[in-house]
Amino acid sequence: MDLYKEAQELQSYLSSLRRELHRHPEVSRKEFWTAGRIEQELDAIGITEHQRVDGSGVCAVLRGEKPGERVMALRADIDALAIEENHPDLDYCSEQPGVMHACGHDGHTAALLGGARLLYAHRADFGGEVRFFFQHAEEVGWGGKQFVKAGLCEGAGRVFGIHMAPDLPLGKVGVTPGPNNASVDHFTVRIQGRAAHVSTPHMGVDALYIASQIVVALQPLVSRRTSPIDPVILGVGKMSAGTSYNIVAESALLEGTTRTFSGDTRVWINGEIDRVCMETAKLYGGEATVEWEDFTGPLVNPSELCPEAAGVVAKVLGPQAVVDHRPLSLVGDDFAEYQTVIPGVYGFVGTASPDRPDTALPLHNDRFDLSEEALAITAALHTEYALEYLSGAIG
């Protein structure tokens, strides 16, 4: 069977569905219209076994008609971003002020629904089951954990996901062994000092000064205490303090993020941030507390599984389509949460076309768009991988 040809025959359906989703973006944990539209489409396909996950995620199940016990999970994220779209000439521009699909999740959703349509049409060709994870809240590192917590990964032998990639040309697919995306942690530092008149600084404890010293003291943790060949990001993006120009600040707040590719480095640098913040505050007479949010761990493609995923790409598009050396990205993706409990690979489908400069813009840009031919490629890859795994041809 030529699944890519079958997927290309769905191009009009895929593009129309993606544009509808693009016009109606919803931010993380509020994807209720999107979830309802996904359920509506699943019912129309004939896949009626589905459930909500944490309110705005959707998990659907399709069982093959042949005997078999294998389980394949396919994942697409569905949330949008709090970005005002700057594309007034686009006839499918976001209709939601201040929200847009600037990361391709509308394409991910449409393509996985296309894969669901193809797999339903081929349900007589496989046994076992396919679980479709339409995952909410990827942008805030929340949804993946909820699917795992709900037990939806239990019994699955493979998980496969795809992200649209504007850094790759249309027709290329990145399947890179090893680290691909970084872990993401968010920290908030609360500094407590003591207010005083600016003319009597010795009577107070300057929380603003302490916060400034902490920002400076954190930077050498990367520049002088981690290896230059072990990529680490430590960024402080927000600082607030004080109530008036002539008052020693009583309190201050910092917010930042760390990103690493190594679990050991992640634990070490987060612990050092705790130590530096508390000791710096104490040095100047104040106190500091550090609060952490674990968004996601590093996304690492197992080297032993990448050949089978690359083989799927080669079968759909030809061996020349495989890119096995896509550069590391310090952006996070909570597909990593599934990889902690299911063997799985994350691929990157090229979306850049030379005649469409907006398709080569970086993710999270307010003019981001994608070449919709990538939707058929993605749908075919989901379908091919599932059929090969469930039939026992791989794995």
N, C-alpha and C positions, 0 to 999 in steps of 0.2 A: 504494500500500500504506500502511496505517496502522500504522507500526512501534511507536508508543506504545501502541496498543491491544494489539498482539501482546506487547509487554513487560509490560503490565498483566496479561495472562493468565498470565504466569510469576510473579506476585507471591508465591504460596505457595512456589514453588521458591526464589525469591530470598531470601525471609525465612528459610526453613528453613536454607538454606546459610549465610547470614550469621550466624545464631544458632549454628550448629555451629562456625563459625570463631571466633565471639566466646567460646565456651566453652573453646577451645583456643588461646589466644594464645601467641606465641613472640617473644622479643626479637630484635633485629637480628643477622643472620649465624648464627642458630640456628633458622631457620624450616623445619626439615626435615620435620616432620609436615605443616605447611601446604603445602609444595611437593609432598609426596606426595599430599595430598588434592586439590590443583589438578590434578595429572597424572591422578589417578583420574577426576575429573570431565571432563576433556578427552577421555579415552578413551571415556567413556560417551556424550559428545556425538557422537563420531566423528572428533574431531581428534586423530589419533595421531602427527602429526609434532611432536614437542616435545623440548626438551633442557634439562638443568640448566645454570645459569649461576652460576659461583663457589660451587657446592655447594648453595645454598638458594634461588636464583632459578630461574624457569622461563620459557623463551621457546617459544611455540607458533606454528605457521604453518598458515594455511588458504588454499588456492588456489581462486580462482573457476573456474567451468567455461567462461566466455566467454574469448575471446582478450583479452590485455591484459598490459602490463608494469609498470603502476603498483604501488607498494608503500605501504601505510598501516600505521603502527605505532600501537597503542593500549596505553597503560600504566596499570597499577594497582600501587600499593605494598602489601606484604603483612605488614610487621612490626608488632609491638605494642610496648608500653612497660613499663618496670619500675615500675609503679604498682599498688598494692593496690586492687582495685575495692571501692568502698563502696556496693554496690547489693544488699544481701541479699534484697530483695524481688523481684529480677529472676530469672525462671525460667531465663534463659540466661546467668547471671552467670559470670564466669571461674572455671574449675576449676583454674587454675594460680596458686598463691599468689604474690603480689607482681608479677604480670604481668596486664595488661589491654589491650584494644583501646580506648584513650582518644583515638584520633585518626581513627577511621572507616575504617581500612585494611581491616577485615573487610568493611565495606560496599563499598569500592572493589573488593575481590577478587571478592565475590559478583556485583556488577554487571557486571564485565568477563566473568565466566563466563556471565552471562546474555546479554551482547552476543555472545559466542562462539557460544552456542546459536542465537541469532537469525541470525547471519551464516552459520552452517552450514546452516540451513534455507533461506537465500536464496543459496546458493552458485551456483545456476544464473543469478543475476541480475547477476553481476559477473565481470570478469576481473582479472588480476593477483593480488596476495596481501595478506593481512592478517597482520601479526605482532603477537602478543599478548605484551606484556612484563609478566609477573607479577614485579615487582621487589622484591627483598629489601633490607634495611638502608637504608631511606630515612632513618630517624631518626638515623643516625650519618653521613649523607653519604657512603655507600660504594657502594651498589648501582648507582646510575645510571652511575657511572664504569666499573663492571665490564661492564655491557651494552654500553657504547660501546667499551670495550677489546676485547671479544670480537668486534667487527665486525658486531654485529647491527643496527646502524643503516644500514649501507652499502646504497645503492640506494633507501632510503625517501624518498618525496617529501613526506610529512606525518607528524607525530606529534601525538597528541591524548591528553590526560590530564584527569582530573577529581578534585577533592577535595571531600569533604563539607564544607558550610559552615554551622555553627550560627548565624552572624551574619546569614544570609539566611532568609527564610520559605520553607517548602515551596512549590514551584511557581515559584520564581525561580532564575535561573542567572546567575552573574557571568561576563561575558566583557569584561574591561577591557583596553583597549590600553595598551601601555607597561609600566612596572615594576609588578609585583604583589607579589613576595616578595623579601626581601633576600638578599644573599650571607651566608654564615656561615663564619667562621674561628675556630678555637680556638687559644689561645696558652698556653704554659706557660713561666713565667719561673723559672729556677733561680739563686739568689743565693748566692754563696760569701763567707763572712766568716772570722773567726778567733775561736775560743772563748777566754774569759777569765773570771775571777771577776768578779761584778758590782761588787765593791768596787774593781776596777782596770780600768775600761772602756777606758782608754787603751792597755792591753796587748792588746786584742782589736779586732775589726772586727764591729760589730753588724749581722748580716744581717737581723734582725727590724726594726730601725730603717730600714735601707735599703729593705726591702720596703714599709714603711709610707709612706715618702717617695715611692716609685714609684707606689703607689696614688693618692696625692694629686696627683702630677705628671702622671698620665695624663689626669685629668678635663678640664683646660683644652684638651686637643687637640680635644675636641668643643665645649665651651662657648665657646671663644675663637678657635679656629683653623679651624673649618669653618662653612660657611654655614648659617644657621638653616633655609633652604629646601631643604637637601640632607640628608635624614635619615641620621643615623649613630648607631649604638649602640656604646659601648665599655664593657663591664661586666667587673669583676673579681669573680668569685663564690666564689673559694676562696683562703685564705691559711693557711699553716702554717709554724711556725718554733719553734726552741728545744727544749731537753730538760729544763730545770729553771728554777725561779723565780729562782735566784741565779747563773745562768750567762749570759754574753753569748752570744747565739745564733750558732752557727757557720754555719748555713745556713738558708735560707728558700725557700719555693715559693709562687708565685702561679699561678692559672689564671683565664682569662677568655675573652671572645669579642668579636669585632667584627662588625657587620652594616651593610651599605651597599647602596645601589641603583645606585651608579655604579662602574664598573670602575676609573676613575682615582682616585676617592676611596678605594676599597678598597686599591689599591697604596700610596697616599700614607699613609693612617693606619697601616697595618701597618708600613711603614718607619719612621714616627715613633715607634711603640711600641718597636721595636728600639733606636732611638737614645736615647730617654728612659731606658729600662731600663739600658742599658750605661753611659751618662754619669752617671746618678744613682748607680749602684753605685760607679763610679770616684771620684766626688766624695767618698765617705765611706770609701774605702780597700778596697772589695770588688770583686767581679766578678759580672757577670750574663750569662747566655745565654738566648736566647729561641727556643723551638721552636714551629713552626706546623703545624697540620693544616688543610688546605683541605677543608671539608665540601661547599660548593657555591657557585657564583656566583649573581648576582642573576637572578631569574626575570622575564623581560621578554616580554610578548606582542607580537609584531610587529603594528604598526598596520595593515599591508596584509593581514594574514590574519584579523584579528578580525571583519571583516564577513562572511566566509564561515562562521566558527564561529557568529556571532550568527544568521546565516541558518538554520543547522541547528537552533539552539534554537527560533527562531521557527516553523520548519516542524513541530517536534515538539510544542511547547507553546503557540505563539502569540507574536506580537511583544511582548505585555505582559510576558512572562516574562524578557526580556533585561534584565540590569543591567549597564550599561557604565561604571559609576563606583564600583565597590566600593573602599573605602579601602585604601591601602597596608598591607601587613603586614610587620613586621620579623622574622617567622618565616621560616625558609628552607625550600626544597623542592628536592630534587635532580632534579626534572623539568627544571630548568635545564640539566643536563648534556646532555640530548637536544637541547635547543634550540640548542646550540652546533654541532650537526652535521646537524640536520634542521629544516626550517621547521615550526614547531608552535605550538599554542595550549594553554593550561591554563585550564580552566573550573572554576567553583565552584558546586556544586548545593546549593541551600538545603535544610536539614533541620529547621528549627525549626517546631514546631506549637504553637499557643497553648494547647492542652489538655494538653501534655506539657512542663512546665518544664525537665526534664532534657535535652530536645532543643535547648535554647537555651544550655546551659552551654558555656563555652569548651573548646576542644581541650585535652587533657592533664588534664582534671578527673577526679577519681576516681569521679564519678557520670555521666560523659558517656554519652549515648545518642543515637540518631538516629531520625527518622521513616522507617520502612522503605519508605514510598511513594516515597522518593527513589531507591531501588534500581532501580525500573522506569524512572524518568526517565533515570537514568544509563545503563542498558543500552540504552535507545532512542537516546540521543544518540551513544553509541559506534557503534551500528549505522548510524544515519542518516548520520553523518559519513563513515564508511568507504564506504558504498554510493555516496554522492554523489561522493566523490573518485575512487574506482576507476572509476566510470562516466564520468568526465570532465565531470560536471555543474558541478563547481567546480574551481578550480586550473588 
